[in-house]
Amino acid sequence: MKPVLLQAVTACVLLTSVCVAQKESVRPGINDSFKAPDVSTFVERFEKEGREVYDHREAIAKACNIKPGMSVADIGAGTGLFTRLLAPQVGKEGEFFAVDIAKEFVDHVVATSREAGLTQVKGVACTPTSTELPADSIDLAFICDTYHHFEFPYKTMRSLHNALKDGGKVVLVEFEREEGKSSDWIMGHVRAGKSTFVEEIRLAGFEVESEENFLETSYLVRFVKSNRRTPQGHTSDSVANVKQLLGNGTAVLIDVREQQEWDAGHLQAAKLVPLSELRQGPEATAKLPKNQVIYCHCRSGRRVLAAAEILSAQGFDIRPLPLGFDALVAEGFETAK
Ligand SMILES: C[S@@+](CC[C@H](N)C(=O)[O-])C[C@H]1O[C@@H](n2cnc3c(N)ncnc32)[C@H](O)[C@@H]1O
């Protein structure tokens, strides 16, 4: 990014992100047809020959590697095509959550699962910003043809991160979206291609584990929950990632140096939250957002580790930067006048 553009981005972050970030849907209207849906219409649409994921449903189910006793969630369960296929794999000793923003779908999935004797299936009517699953409750989340329907992908994926146990997995099945290859309908309906979605999911706190290539017009990627830290404890997010998340309002930036260091010069995009105040108790963090990434910097990348420990314990998505103040300025971050 050119310095001038970067300055505009960071200024914009300073002025607007703290109050307006993440309030805008990335795709307003994409879920209009799921408001009070006629379930039988969607059963015909989702459970029919010719839909690639329907035709390959058994292979997709196998690729999830579900074992008896696991706790699994089908996020955006729709009419329950995959819930009824996957739930038997967790067995009676396992748990299965059918999660959807449309209560009509959830009720239908629970009812049809009961008819099939799948008593382990529980319905969860969620919100557009959260899967509403309890913390540390699931081993695997399955997301088929649904990620592009997430209007608040970072918030939804963070709620999943919170719901997954350590080492938990996400299986993503999504439409390929490639200029000149994908249909006009896909190009218009799906907001971005694989590389964008994979990067968004990584930045929400996951790493790619593996992929399968048996689908033609879709892709299947497995992710594993990660804290995305280097061995030293710093975030593994790149400077470009940091700029991107600050620029689109997914993240805010705090400076954990002390007041006199701040007074001698600070970044325009940062907010001062001194480590000495963080150590005194939670009052210092009362105004920090729980639904945004918080990058923090100090002078040389040491104090951020102590700050991150305190903030992680309070449930923040805190990402300590290895780069200190001077290094960030050298990377193009604008200083306050
Ligand atoms: C295209 S359907 C896919 C249904 C099912 N996964 C399948 O492949 O047959 C997308 C589903 O995602 C649900 N959905 C949209 N946004 C959601 C969100 N933020 N959280 C959970 N479900 C969501 C919709 O209500 C809809 O049922």
The ligand as an SDF file (V2000), in Angstrom:
LIG
                    3D

 27 29  0  0  0  0  0  0  0  0999 V2000
  -27.4040  -22.3770    1.0500 C   0  0  0  0  0  0  0  0  0  0  0  0
  -28.0180  -22.8650    2.6160 S   0  0  0  0  0  0  0  0  0  0  0  0
  -27.0510  -24.3130    2.9210 C   0  0  0  0  0  0  0  0  0  0  0  0
  -27.7850  -25.3110    3.7880 C   0  0  0  0  0  0  0  0  0  0  0  0
  -27.0400  -26.6130    4.0720 C   0  0  0  0  0  0  0  0  0  0  0  0
  -25.7680  -26.3750    4.6880 N   0  0  0  0  0  0  0  0  0  0  0  0
  -26.8580  -27.4140    2.8110 C   0  0  0  0  0  0  0  0  0  0  0  0
  -25.7430  -27.4200    2.2640 O   0  0  0  0  0  0  0  0  0  0  0  0
  -27.8320  -28.0370    2.3480 O   0  0  0  0  0  0  0  0  0  0  0  0
  -27.3360  -21.6540    3.7020 C   0  0  0  0  0  0  0  0  0  0  0  0
  -27.8990  -21.7390    5.1120 C   0  0  0  0  0  0  0  0  0  0  0  0
  -27.1450  -20.8690    5.9460 O   0  0  0  0  0  0  0  0  0  0  0  0
  -28.0100  -20.2820    6.9040 C   0  0  0  0  0  0  0  0  0  0  0  0
  -27.3060  -19.1130    7.4390 N   0  0  0  0  0  0  0  0  0  0  0  0
  -27.1110  -17.8950    6.8840 C   0  0  0  0  0  0  0  0  0  0  0  0
  -26.3740  -17.1140    7.6960 N   0  0  0  0  0  0  0  0  0  0  0  0
  -26.0890  -17.8460    8.7950 C   0  0  0  0  0  0  0  0  0  0  0  0
  -25.3450  -17.5870    9.9770 C   0  0  0  0  0  0  0  0  0  0  0  0
  -24.7530  -16.4110   10.2040 N   0  0  0  0  0  0  0  0  0  0  0  0
  -25.2440  -18.5670   10.8930 N   0  0  0  0  0  0  0  0  0  0  0  0
  -25.8450  -19.7660   10.6800 C   0  0  0  0  0  0  0  0  0  0  0  0
  -26.5700  -20.0650    9.5760 N   0  0  0  0  0  0  0  0  0  0  0  0
  -26.6830  -19.1190    8.6420 C   0  0  0  0  0  0  0  0  0  0  0  0
  -29.2710  -20.0200    6.0830 C   0  0  0  0  0  0  0  0  0  0  0  0
  -30.4140  -19.8180    6.8760 O   0  0  0  0  0  0  0  0  0  0  0  0
  -29.3390  -21.2900    5.2470 C   0  0  0  0  0  0  0  0  0  0  0  0
  -30.0640  -22.2990    5.8900 O   0  0  0  0  0  0  0  0  0  0  0  0
  1  2  1  0
  2  3  1  0
  2 10  1  0
  3  4  1  0
  4  5  1  0
  5  6  1  0
  5  7  1  0
  7  8  2  0
  7  9  1  0
 10 11  1  0
 11 12  1  0
 11 26  1  0
 12 13  1  0
 13 14  1  0
 13 24  1  0
 14 15  1  0
 14 23  1  0
 15 16  2  0
 16 17  1  0
 17 18  1  0
 17 23  2  0
 18 19  1  0
 18 20  2  0
 20 21  1  0
 21 22  2  0
 22 23  1  0
 24 25  1  0
 24 26  1  0
 26 27  1  0
M  CHG  2   2   1   9  -1
M  END
$$$$
